[in-house]
Amino acid sequence: MIHPDTEIQFISDEIGYGVVATKFIPKGTITWVQDELDQIFTQEEVDKMKLLSQQMIDKYTFRNNKGNYVMCWDLSKYVNHSFKSNCLSTAYDFEIAVRDIHPGEELTDDYGYLNVTEAFHAKDEGTARTKVFPDDLLNFHKDWDSKLEEAFENLNSVKQPLKALIPTEIMNKIESVLLGKTPMDSILNLYFSQTTP
């Protein structure tokens, strides 16, 4: 489920629609949680689908670390890619704002950690990276972990309307991380190797 202070808006002819903040969302806010309404499809299930359905799977899903396709039921599926994303996925089935997001600003993810099936060129944002690769998690997880660790410091000091959707066992892990008892699980845990038998 996406943060409630968002809405879908037309961004541009090149990008299409995206998810935009309707109110200020501070750094450290949980912006999305995978919940029980999201659908999960195995590769075998996708292979049996009609071509049009497979195209929708390719466009609107991400893959988890098991290689399954996750179809978000709400506006979440319209979150666009950015090499300068203001949200990052965590190893705990939720995403977090890694910097303040202002009203009217688009919520973005870096598709490099979503286990894309094929490399693709993305919109030029003046960054060193211009292409998203299936193995980006192997190359950039340390940078992403650093941003996540900073954002985690704010988890308990900002309003968290999606917190109730996070399972108790996950929240216990998060509290242990925030208390300095255990290290934060790396975003690298999200990686799915396509060469895995």
N, C-alpha and C positions, 0 to 999 in steps of 0.2 A: 504494500500500500504506500502510495506517495504521500508526502507531507500535505496536510489539509490546506495550507496557505499557498496553493498553486492552482494554476489553470492552464488549459491548452490554448495556444495562440499560434496564428500563422506567423512564421519567422521570415521566410523569403522564398522566392521561386526555387532557388538552389537547394535549400534545406528542407522546405516544407513546414510542417507543424513542429512545435516544441512545447516544453513545459516551462512556464514562467512563474516566478514568485509573485504573489499578490500582496504579501506583507514582508517585512524584514525577517530573514532567517539567519540568525547568528552562527558563526563558526562553532562547530561542536554539536550542532543540531542533527539528530537522526532524520534524514530526508526520505528514506525509503526502507521498508521492512518486507522481506519475503513472508507472505502470510498464507493461510490455508486456502484462500481463494485463487491463488496463482496456480496455473496448470503446469505440470511437468511431463514432458514426453521423452521417451527413450529414442535412440537412433532407429531402432527397429520399428517403432511406431511411426516415426516420420517417414521412413522408407516405404511404408504401406499407404501413405496418404496420396491423394490426388495432387497433380502438379501445382494447381493454384494454392492448395493448402500448404504445400511445401514452400512455395514462394512467400507466403505469409509467415511461416515459421522462420525462414531466413531473414525476413525484414524485421519482425517484431519480437524475436526472442534473444536471449543470451544463453550461453552454455555454462553449466556449473562444473565443479571439479570432477564429476563423474561422467561428463560428456553428455548429460541430459539437457534438453532444451526447456528453458523456463519462460512461459508466456504469462506476463503480468496482466491481470484482469482490468486494471484501471489506467489512468493517464501515464503511468510509469513507462509504458511501452513507447511513449513518444519522446523520452529523454534522448537528446542528441549527443553526438560525440564532440569532444573538444580536447586538443592537446594541452589546453590550459583549464581543464575541468575544475569546477568548484565543488564537486562531490566526488567521493571515492568509495568504492566498495570495501568492505571489511571481510575478515574470515568468519564473521558471525552472522551472516545472512541479513545484514543491513548496510545501508550507505550513510555517510555522514558528510556534512558540509565542512570542507577543509579551509574555507574562508567565509567571511560574511557575504551573504547573498541579499541584494537589495530589491525592493519592489520593482517589477518590470524586467528584472534580469532573468535570463534563461538558466535553468538548472541543467548542468551538463555532466557527462561521464567521459572518461577516456576509454574508448572501446578496446584498448590494448589489454585490459584485464578481464574482458568478457569472453575470452576463448573464441574469437572469430574463426570461421572455417577457412577463409581465404584472405590474403593480404589485400588492402585497398588503399588508394590515395584519398586523403581527406582534404577538406578545405584548408587552404594555406593561411596559417595564423602567424606567420613570421617566426616559427619555431624550428629547431634543428630537425625535429621529426616531421615528416610530411606524409608518411605512410603508416598504416596500422598493420601489424603482423600477428599471426597466431601465437607466436612465442614472446610477445612483448613483456609478459609477466616475468619471464626469466631474466630479462635485461633491465627492467625498470622497477622491480619490486622494492628495492632498497630506498629509492627516491619516494615511492608511494608510501612505504611504511613510515618514513620520516614525517611526512605530512599528516598521516593518520595519528601518529603518536602525539603530535602537537594538538590536533583537533580533539583527541580523547581527553586531554586535560580540561576541556570545557564541558564535557558530557554532563556532569552533575550540577553545573552552574547556569545552564540555559533550559528554557522550557522544552519539554520532550513529549509532544502529543502522541507520538507513535510508540512510546516506551511500553505501553500495555500489551503491544503485539509481540514483544520479544519474550521467548520462553524463559521461565525462571532459571533453568540451568545455565542458559547463556548469560543472563543478567548476573548470576553468581560469578561467572568467569570474568565478566567485565568489571565487577566490583573488586575482584582480586587484582586485576590489572591496575585499576585506579588507586588501590591501596599500596601498590608497589610490591605485592607478594608474588606475582607471576608476570612474565613478560607478555606483551601483546602478541597474539598470534599473527604471523606475517600474512600479508595479502597474497603471498606466493602459494598459500594453501588453496587458493582458488584455481590454480593452474590445472588444466586438463591436457595431457599429452596425447596428441592424435596418433602417435606411434605405439601407444600402449596396446598390447594384444587384447 
